[in-house]
Amino acid sequence: MPTRPVHGPGFHHVALRAVDFDKSLAFYAEACGFQRVYGWGEGDSRAAMLDIGNGDYIELFAGGKPVADPSAGPLFHFAIRVPDCDAAFDRAVNAGAATQMKPENVLLKGDTPVTVRIAFVKGPDGESIEFFQNETL
């Protein structure tokens, strides 16, 4: 029996806990152009909603603790749709992101083969960010 999606449908936000809240807030504003639209709390209880440009958000929380390997957690990576993967990658690296994978074309051999252009960087708290360029996916 087919199931119906929960009310929406639509993606709302990804929540990240920042070790250095101000550094992470600045990174997402400078590297990605996200706009802070709402914030609350003080000190390690601060949080902010950053509009990624289409009404979806990154929810950034203070009070994160450094971890040895952020990629071992349940969040594998998150992807940001971009019109120009190379420009997004360069902007992120210039804002302090660490390179994981430089932009390249990748053939996805799925239901119907499709070529995408992707790149990966590490954000200020070790989070893996993918820049994803493709018109059909």
C-alpha positions in Angstrom: 0.0 0.0 0.0 1.6 3.3 -1.0 2.2 5.8 1.8 1.5 9.5 1.6 4.2 12.0 2.5 4.0 13.9 5.7 2.4 17.4 5.4 4.4 19.6 3.1 6.0 18.1 1.2 9.3 20.0 1.5 12.6 20.2 3.1 12.9 22.8 5.9 16.3 22.7 7.4 19.5 20.9 8.4 20.6 21.6 12.0 24.4 21.9 12.7 26.1 22.4 16.1 29.0 24.8 15.8 32.1 24.7 18.0 32.8 28.4 17.1 29.3 29.8 16.4 30.5 33.2 15.2 33.1 31.6 12.8 30.5 29.2 11.4 27.9 32.0 11.0 30.4 34.1 9.1 31.5 31.2 7.0 27.9 30.4 5.8 27.3 34.0 5.1 30.6 34.6 3.2 31.2 31.3 1.6 27.6 30.5 0.6 25.8 33.8 0.7 23.2 32.5 3.2 21.2 35.1 5.0 20.6 35.1 8.8 16.8 35.6 9.1 16.2 34.7 12.7 18.2 34.1 15.9 17.7 33.4 19.6 19.5 32.6 22.8 22.9 33.7 24.3 26.3 32.1 24.7 26.3 28.4 24.1 22.5 28.5 23.8 22.6 30.7 20.7 21.0 29.6 17.5 20.2 31.1 14.1 18.2 30.2 11.0 20.1 30.9 7.8 18.0 31.0 4.6 19.9 29.2 1.9 18.2 31.2 -0.8 14.9 29.4 -1.5 13.2 29.4 1.9 15.0 26.3 3.2 17.4 26.7 6.1 20.6 25.8 7.9 19.8 25.9 11.6 23.0 26.7 13.4 23.4 26.0 17.1 26.3 27.1 19.4 27.8 24.8 22.0 29.2 22.2 19.8 32.2 20.1 21.0 35.1 19.2 18.8 35.0 15.6 17.6 37.8 13.5 16.2 36.0 12.4 13.1 32.8 14.4 12.1 32.3 12.1 9.1 31.7 9.1 11.4 28.4 10.7 12.7 25.0 10.1 11.2 25.2 13.2 8.9 27.3 11.9 6.0 27.1 15.3 4.1 24.6 17.8 2.9 24.4 19.1 -0.6 23.7 22.6 -1.9 22.3 23.0 -5.4 24.4 25.6 -7.2 24.3 27.0 -10.8 28.1 27.0 -10.9 30.0 24.3 -8.9 33.4 25.8 -9.6 32.5 29.3 -8.4 30.8 27.9 -5.3 33.8 25.8 -4.5 36.2 28.7 -5.0 34.1 31.0 -2.8 34.0 28.4 0.0 37.7 27.7 -0.1 38.4 31.5 -0.1 36.3 31.8 3.0 38.3 29.1 4.8 36.8 25.8 3.8 39.1 22.8 3.5 39.1 21.0 0.1 37.8 17.5 0.1 37.2 17.0 -3.6 37.8 19.7 -6.3 35.0 20.2 -8.8 34.6 17.4 -11.3 32.0 15.8 -13.6 30.7 12.5 -12.3 28.5 10.1 -14.3 25.8 8.6 -12.1 24.9 5.2 -13.6 21.5 5.0 -12.1 18.0 4.6 -13.5 19.0 6.8 -16.4 22.7 7.8 -16.7 23.2 11.5 -15.8 26.3 13.6 -15.5 26.5 15.9 -12.5 29.3 18.4 -11.5 30.1 18.1 -7.8 32.7 19.3 -5.3 33.2 18.8 -1.6 34.6 21.0 1.2 34.8 20.7 4.9 33.1 23.5 6.8 34.4 25.2 10.0 33.2 22.3 12.2 34.4 19.5 10.0 31.0 19.1 8.3 31.1 17.8 4.7 29.4 20.1 2.2 28.7 19.1 -1.4 28.2 21.6 -4.2 25.8 20.0 -6.7 25.3 21.3 -10.2 22.8 19.7 -12.5 19.6 20.8 -14.2 17.6 17.5 -13.9 18.2 16.1 -10.4 
